[in-house]
Amino acid sequence: MTSRIASLDAYRNSARKMTGPHGDIAWWMRGSGRPLLLIHGFPTCSFDWFRIWPDLCQAGFNPIALDMLGFGLSDKPAYHRYDLMQQADLQVQLLGELDIEACDIIAHDYGVSVAQELLARQKRGRLPFRIGSIVFLNGGLFPEQHRARLIQRVLNSPLGSVISGLLSRDRFGSSFASVFGPNSRPDAQELDDFWSLLEHKGGHRIGHKLIRYIEDRKRHKSRWVGALSENGARQILINGTLDPVSGGHLADYYEAQLPAAQVIRLDHVGHYPQWEDPEAVASAVLAFLK
């Protein structure tokens, strides 16, 4: 497999639009094979998947992804109360509009909670499509294992709105790069690209609203952790162990809680394995899904 150089222009120009209940949602469909829903993390967007899209398409999958409300190229209403349940509803809406009855999922970071909600609905017979297999990347599957960074803790405090107002490209770059592996951190141009998507439509000013997902995870812990078992879907965790937020400690805990589930540890990368080593992630994903 060959890693592709991500192009922000190609990402922007290939976006489609869906009208959601709270604004326009940008989305992508890259192939024509087996549907594969990709659910991105915080504070980034579906651009995170750009480097593995080609290999997934080449292998016969149809990657489908949207920028959730408040992220990337989607609308970012300043006074909205962002909620993970609503983000799950958007995934359901998109697949419904595409008349997709079954799919597999890859979820990362913030997106793992959205995927857990979809699994919870499937477990209760309330999901209008069927999830066959699910791949989790680094994310807070268990709230007690999420080791929030300083900026996340401050954003989730009474000072959150002030910090959002002070966020700059340099502050973002320093904090963002710190969750990558030491030998796979984004370069200056990549940080510029991530920042341009973050600040699009004022997204860099609503971090204190989006960060409420931490409280959502605590509120829905029983439902979402419970959804990891007996949900009707095969699952695997692919984990960048150098991640200080949801790295090796999360993989160990996941394995202890779900001994029948599969775990693949990538010991050379951090929180964004699909960006840091797209070849390894695509290879592991395809081996599992096939």
Kinemage of the C-alpha trace (Angstrom):
@kinemage 1
@onewidth
@group {chain A} dominant
@subgroup {mainchain}
@vectorlist {calphas} color= white
{ca met a 1} P 0.000 0.000 0.000
{ca thr a 2} L 1.209 3.477 -0.810
{ca ser a 3} L 0.648 6.419 1.473
{ca arg a 4} L -0.863 9.410 -0.348
{ca ile a 5} L -0.005 13.030 0.263
{ca ala a 6} L -3.141 14.676 1.600
{ca ser a 7} L -4.460 17.654 -0.334
{ca leu a 8} L -6.658 20.104 1.530
{ca asp a 9} L -7.944 21.546 -1.745
{ca ala a 10} L -9.024 18.099 -2.938
{ca tyr a 11} L -10.788 17.556 0.364
{ca arg a 12} L -12.638 20.858 0.182
{ca asn a 13} L -13.565 20.526 -3.478
{ca ser a 14} L -14.985 17.015 -3.138
{ca ala a 15} L -17.328 17.847 -0.247
{ca arg a 16} L -21.061 17.342 -0.668
{ca lys a 17} L -23.761 18.967 1.467
{ca met a 18} L -26.603 17.582 3.538
{ca thr a 19} L -29.109 19.738 5.379
{ca gly a 20} L -29.241 18.692 9.008
{ca pro a 21} L -31.661 19.909 11.690
{ca his a 22} L -29.172 22.536 12.901
{ca gly a 23} L -27.261 23.479 9.745
{ca asp a 24} L -25.504 22.232 6.639
{ca ile a 25} L -23.317 19.159 6.979
{ca ala a 26} L -20.359 18.410 4.692
{ca trp a 27} L -19.933 14.787 3.670
{ca trp a 28} L -17.956 12.543 1.328
{ca met a 29} L -18.443 9.232 -0.444
{ca arg a 30} L -15.226 7.989 -2.001
{ca gly a 31} L -15.899 4.604 -3.586
{ca ser a 32} L -18.568 2.284 -4.932
{ca gly a 33} L -18.171 -0.962 -2.974
{ca arg a 34} L -19.059 -2.168 0.504
{ca pro a 35} L -20.238 0.773 2.676
{ca leu a 36} L -17.755 1.815 5.352
{ca leu a 37} L -18.756 4.645 7.684
{ca leu a 38} L -15.846 6.711 9.054
{ca ile a 39} L -16.522 8.780 12.196
{ca his a 40} L -13.905 11.417 13.048
{ca gly a 41} L -12.634 12.851 16.318
{ca phe a 42} L -12.205 16.128 18.247
{ca pro a 43} L -11.164 18.810 17.382
{ca thr a 44} L -10.545 17.771 13.788
{ca cys a 45} L -12.837 16.391 11.074
{ca ser a 46} L -13.080 13.850 8.257
{ca phe a 47} L -9.840 15.192 6.768
{ca asp a 48} L -8.254 12.800 9.288
{ca trp a 49} L -9.232 9.923 6.980
{ca phe a 50} L -7.764 11.415 3.809
{ca arg a 51} L -4.618 9.294 3.923
{ca ile a 52} L -6.379 5.942 4.170
{ca trp a 53} L -9.275 6.613 1.780
{ca pro a 54} L -7.374 5.461 -1.357
{ca asp a 55} L -6.423 2.086 0.093
{ca leu a 56} L -9.946 1.473 1.382
{ca cys a 57} L -11.413 2.267 -2.043
{ca gln a 58} L -8.860 0.126 -3.823
{ca ala a 59} L -9.780 -2.798 -1.569
{ca gly a 60} L -13.425 -2.618 -2.640
{ca phe a 61} L -14.930 -0.454 0.092
{ca asn a 62} L -17.068 2.658 -0.213
{ca pro a 63} L -15.824 5.035 2.528
{ca ile a 64} L -18.517 7.457 3.691
{ca ala a 65} L -17.778 10.264 6.121
{ca leu a 66} L -19.271 13.513 7.328
{ca asp a 67} L -17.943 16.460 9.278
{ca met a 68} L -20.101 16.478 12.375
{ca leu a 69} L -21.897 19.642 13.411
{ca gly a 70} L -19.325 22.114 14.735
{ca phe a 71} L -16.396 20.508 12.895
{ca gly a 72} L -14.487 20.954 9.650
{ca leu a 73} L -16.542 22.247 6.725
{ca ser a 74} L -19.924 21.761 8.411
{ca asp a 75} L -21.872 24.567 10.035
{ca lys a 76} L -20.783 25.678 13.502
{ca pro a 77} L -23.646 27.519 15.194
{ca ala a 78} L -22.197 29.563 18.031
{ca tyr a 79} L -25.166 29.205 20.378
{ca his a 80} L -25.920 25.531 19.843
{ca arg a 81} L -25.739 22.980 22.679
{ca tyr a 82} L -23.585 20.324 21.022
{ca asp a 83} L -24.549 16.782 21.953
{ca leu a 84} L -23.166 13.378 20.980
{ca met a 85} L -26.670 11.977 20.565
{ca gln a 86} L -27.339 14.570 17.859
{ca gln a 87} L -24.068 13.675 16.162
{ca ala a 88} L -25.209 10.038 16.062
{ca asp a 89} L -28.496 11.196 14.533
{ca leu a 90} L -26.543 12.807 11.681
{ca gln a 91} L -24.862 9.495 10.860
{ca val a 92} L -28.286 7.844 10.756
{ca gln a 93} L -29.681 10.632 8.572
{ca leu a 94} L -26.861 10.384 6.032
{ca leu a 95} L -27.061 6.610 5.673
{ca gly a 96} L -30.823 6.893 5.409
{ca glu a 97} L -30.573 9.428 2.599
{ca leu a 98} L -28.150 7.083 0.821
{ca asp a 99} L -30.521 4.114 1.315
{ca ile a 100} L -27.782 2.097 3.029
{ca glu a 101} L -29.107 -0.857 4.994
{ca ala a 102} L -25.805 -2.238 6.331
{ca cys a 103} L -22.267 -0.974 6.809
{ca asp a 104} L -19.049 -1.386 8.738
{ca ile a 105} L -17.614 1.450 10.855
{ca ile a 106} L -14.216 2.928 11.705
{ca ala a 107} L -14.385 5.403 14.598
{ca his a 108} L -11.755 7.593 16.229
{ca asp a 109} L -11.576 9.737 19.391
{ca tyr a 110} L -14.852 11.705 19.833
{ca gly a 111} L -16.242 9.445 17.127
{ca val a 112} L -15.938 6.294 19.242
{ca ser a 113} L -18.682 7.630 21.529
{ca val a 114} L -20.889 8.320 18.522
{ca ala a 115} L -20.231 4.770 17.328
{ca gln a 116} L -21.020 3.397 20.791
{ca glu a 117} L -24.378 5.164 20.651
{ca leu a 118} L -25.067 3.570 17.265
{ca leu a 119} L -24.159 0.189 18.756
{ca ala a 120} L -26.459 0.847 21.705
{ca arg a 121} L -29.320 1.524 19.304
{ca gln a 122} L -28.525 -1.634 17.375
{ca lys a 123} L -28.436 -3.645 20.605
{ca arg a 124} L -31.946 -2.386 21.402
{ca gly a 125} L -33.260 -2.927 17.876
{ca arg a 126} L -33.585 0.809 17.221
{ca leu a 127} L -31.025 1.365 14.470
{ca pro a 128} L -32.396 1.607 10.910
{ca phe a 129} L -29.285 0.000 9.422
{ca arg a 130} L -27.114 -2.910 10.496
{ca ile a 131} L -23.522 -2.567 11.717
{ca gly a 132} L -21.556 -5.645 10.670
{ca ser a 133} L -18.080 -4.882 12.021
{ca ile a 134} L -16.566 -1.948 13.866
{ca val a 135} L -12.978 -0.741 14.164
{ca phe a 136} L -12.146 1.525 17.080
{ca leu a 137} L -9.054 3.718 16.971
{ca asn a 138} L -7.743 5.719 19.936
{ca gly a 139} L -10.654 7.197 21.875
{ca gly a 140} L -12.487 7.337 25.187
{ca leu a 141} L -14.341 4.040 25.098
{ca phe a 142} L -14.269 4.035 28.894
{ca pro a 143} L -14.614 7.514 30.488
{ca glu a 144} L -12.392 6.609 33.433
{ca gln a 145} L -9.511 5.805 31.062
{ca his a 146} L -9.633 9.140 29.220
{ca arg a 147} L -6.622 11.231 30.274
{ca ala a 148} L -7.645 14.737 29.241
{ca arg a 149} L -4.905 17.157 28.214
{ca leu a 150} L -4.560 20.488 30.005
{ca ile a 151} L -6.304 22.403 27.231
{ca gln a 152} L -9.227 19.952 27.345
{ca arg a 153} L -9.569 20.340 31.105
{ca val a 154} L -9.504 24.124 30.861
{ca leu a 155} L -11.954 24.185 27.946
{ca asn a 156} L -14.297 22.064 30.068
{ca ser a 157} L -14.057 24.506 32.980
{ca pro a 158} L -15.786 27.834 33.690
{ca leu a 159} L -12.868 29.471 31.842
{ca gly a 160} L -13.623 27.525 28.677
{ca ser a 161} L -15.149 30.370 26.691
{ca val a 162} L -12.171 32.598 27.513
{ca ile a 163} L -9.695 29.954 26.341
{ca ser a 164} L -11.662 29.435 23.125
{ca gly a 165} L -11.445 33.160 22.486
{ca leu a 166} L -7.667 33.106 22.919
{ca leu a 167} L -6.936 30.047 20.788
{ca ser a 168} L -4.391 30.768 18.045
{ca arg a 169} L -2.657 28.764 15.345
{ca asp a 170} L 0.514 28.471 17.448
{ca arg a 171} L -1.282 27.414 20.631
{ca phe a 172} L -3.309 24.883 18.698
{ca gly a 173} L -0.255 23.517 16.902
{ca ser a 174} L 1.723 22.986 20.080
{ca ser a 175} L -1.101 21.227 21.927
{ca phe a 176} L -2.233 19.179 18.926
{ca ala a 177} L 1.226 17.894 18.014
{ca ser a 178} L 1.826 16.722 21.581
{ca val a 179} L -0.609 13.798 21.227
{ca phe a 180} L 1.249 12.338 18.231
{ca gly a 181} L 4.180 9.963 18.456
{ca pro a 182} L 7.563 11.733 18.716
{ca asn a 183} L 8.610 10.550 15.242
{ca ser a 184} L 5.287 11.060 13.477
{ca arg a 185} L 4.199 14.560 14.414
{ca pro a 186} L 2.574 16.750 11.750
{ca asp a 187} L 4.823 19.255 10.014
{ca ala a 188} L 4.092 22.990 9.778
{ca gln a 189} L 2.055 22.664 6.582
{ca glu a 190} L -0.076 19.871 8.012
{ca leu a 191} L -0.719 21.909 11.144
{ca asp a 192} L -1.742 24.834 8.941
{ca asp a 193} L -4.212 22.547 7.160
{ca phe a 194} L -5.717 21.215 10.374
{ca trp a 195} L -5.952 24.746 11.759
{ca ser a 196} L -7.662 26.109 8.631
{ca leu a 197} L -10.393 23.487 8.998
{ca leu a 198} L -10.714 24.141 12.720
{ca glu a 199} L -11.136 27.894 12.289
{ca his a 200} L -13.471 27.564 9.280
{ca lys a 201} L -16.784 29.274 10.132
{ca gly a 202} L -15.375 30.220 13.535
{ca gly a 203} L -14.922 26.696 14.801
{ca his a 204} L -11.910 27.657 16.921
{ca arg a 205} L -14.249 29.770 19.066
{ca ile a 206} L -16.613 26.957 20.102
{ca gly a 207} L -14.175 24.461 21.605
{ca his a 208} L -15.709 24.993 25.044
{ca lys a 209} L -19.059 23.844 23.645
{ca leu a 210} L -17.753 20.826 21.740
{ca ile a 211} L -15.709 19.656 24.732
{ca arg a 212} L -18.941 18.898 26.577
{ca tyr a 213} L -18.632 15.440 25.072
{ca ile a 214} L -16.571 14.596 28.161
{ca glu a 215} L -19.658 15.123 30.311
{ca asp a 216} L -21.827 13.249 27.778
{ca arg a 217} L -19.535 10.244 28.164
{ca lys a 218} L -19.959 10.268 31.916
{ca arg a 219} L -23.719 10.744 31.661
{ca his a 220} L -24.178 7.866 29.225
{ca lys a 221} L -21.410 5.602 30.544
{ca ser a 222} L -23.653 2.659 31.365
{ca arg a 223} L -25.361 2.765 27.976
{ca trp a 224} L -22.204 3.204 25.915
{ca val a 225} L -19.888 0.843 27.785
{ca gly a 226} L -22.689 -1.699 27.841
{ca ala a 227} L -22.980 -1.368 24.067
{ca leu a 228} L -19.486 -2.833 23.642
{ca ser a 229} L -20.804 -6.317 24.385
{ca glu a 230} L -23.555 -8.335 22.704
{ca asn a 231} L -24.295 -5.663 20.116
{ca gly a 232} L -24.347 -7.940 17.081
{ca ala a 233} L -21.165 -6.508 15.564
{ca arg a 234} L -17.599 -7.828 15.395
{ca gln a 235} L -15.121 -5.355 16.834
{ca ile a 236} L -11.429 -4.589 17.066
{ca leu a 237} L -9.299 -1.881 18.663
{ca ile a 238} L -6.307 -0.524 16.728
{ca asn a 239} L -4.356 1.557 19.214
{ca gly a 240} L -1.432 3.953 18.904
{ca thr a 241} L 0.162 3.179 22.253
{ca leu a 242} L 2.217 6.397 22.478
{ca asp a 243} L -0.967 8.458 22.772
{ca pro a 244} L -1.022 10.203 26.180
{ca val a 245} L -4.831 10.506 26.068
{ca ser a 246} L -6.104 7.066 25.030
{ca gly a 247} L -2.968 5.063 24.335
{ca gly a 248} L -1.511 1.854 25.706
{ca his a 249} L -3.352 2.160 29.015
{ca leu a 250} L -6.676 2.190 27.134
{ca ala a 251} L -5.679 -0.852 25.072
{ca asp a 252} L -4.805 -2.783 28.228
{ca tyr a 253} L -8.084 -1.847 29.910
{ca tyr a 254} L -10.151 -2.640 26.812
{ca glu a 255} L -8.512 -6.055 26.559
{ca ala a 256} L -9.179 -6.756 30.243
{ca gln a 257} L -12.832 -5.735 29.992
{ca leu a 258} L -13.486 -7.499 26.680
{ca pro a 259} L -11.151 -10.499 26.552
{ca ala a 260} L -12.844 -11.889 23.426
{ca ala a 261} L -12.251 -8.679 21.447
{ca gln a 262} L -9.214 -8.202 19.233
{ca val a 263} L -6.525 -5.586 19.917
{ca ile a 264} L -3.731 -4.420 17.630
{ca arg a 265} L -1.101 -2.196 19.215
{ca leu a 266} L 0.935 0.185 17.080
{ca asp a 267} L 3.815 0.991 19.386
{ca his a 268} L 5.383 3.702 17.206
{ca val a 269} L 2.467 6.131 16.879
{ca gly a 270} L 0.166 8.195 19.060
{ca his a 271} L -3.385 9.508 19.041
{ca tyr a 272} L -3.882 9.776 15.254
{ca pro a 273} L -2.666 6.404 13.931
{ca gln a 274} L -4.607 6.794 10.665
{ca trp a 275} L -2.589 9.941 9.939
{ca glu a 276} L 0.720 8.922 11.478
{ca asp a 277} L 0.970 5.519 9.782
{ca pro a 278} L -1.873 5.163 7.274
{ca glu a 279} L -0.346 2.060 5.691
{ca ala a 280} L -0.307 0.134 8.983
{ca val a 281} L -3.844 1.204 9.865
{ca ala a 282} L -5.274 0.446 6.422
{ca ser a 283} L -3.561 -2.953 6.410
{ca ala a 284} L -4.947 -3.836 9.859
{ca val a 285} L -8.430 -2.578 9.001
{ca leu a 286} L -8.594 -4.520 5.739
{ca ala a 287} L -7.262 -7.718 7.299
{ca phe a 288} L -10.009 -7.495 9.939
{ca leu a 289} L -12.876 -6.520 7.631
{ca lys a 290} L -12.029 -9.077 4.979
